[in-house]
Amino acid sequence: DFATPRAILTGHDYEITCATICAELGLVISGSKEGPCLIHSMNGDLLRTLEGPVTFEGPENHLRPKLIQASREGHCVIYYENGLFCVFSVNGRLQATMETDDKIK
């Protein structure tokens, strides 16, 4: 038997740098090199766009997501390369931010 994809997720214009799956909520959350993070259903439907805070550094003013984690309670934590953590609800609302100088892996 050959494995076939359950769904094909579309919407990013640049390469994917991080992703997570929240099976409890049926969500896939992904971040790309030069763009926002996207929330898809497990069936492949694009549900939301998570726009991080705009920076004024660099030509495109985009934060680059490095790590994403989702909770079964409906929160999504995104770590951006400049040391910024953002917490979003799965409805797309930015709930909190925090900056750190520590290197997170």
Buried (B, 14 or more C-beta within 10 A) or exposed (E): EEEEEEEEBEBBEEEBBBBBBBEEBEBBBBBBBEBBBBBBBBEBEEBBEBBBEEBEEEEEEBBBBBBBEBEEEBBBBBBBEBBBBBBBBBEBEBEEEEEEEEEEE
